[in-house]
Amino acid sequence: MASQQEREKDVQSTNPHGFREMVEEQYKKIKENAETYPYVWASYIVVYGGFALWTTYRWRKLRKTEDRVRALQERLRNLVDSQDSAISTSTTLEKAPPSIDKSSPK
């Protein structure tokens, strides 16, 4: 007898129409509970809403900091590249032998 009732419940839960009724019934229970205990639900909203706002704030602050660090790293990389190219240019000029011009009289 119990197994037959379990099969009927399984059939209802797999049936889309039964699933919809189950969701509507659950919604009605939650709505009734919220109307019965509004202060409890309001406290949940305040606490978890505040936590969500704080998390969002920290996440955005972290992203802005990361963007700023990436920009500074790129500036530093460009500065180092420009200094390296300036040093390599000056060393090649110093190492180049002076040109000897044979046409000028001594």
Secondary structure, 3 states (H helix, E strand, C coil): CHHHHHHHHHHHHHCHHHHHHHHHHHHHHHHHHHHHCHHHHHHHHHHHHHHHHHHHHHHHHHHHHHHHHHHHHHHHHHHHHHHHHHHHHHHHHHHCCCCCCCCCCC
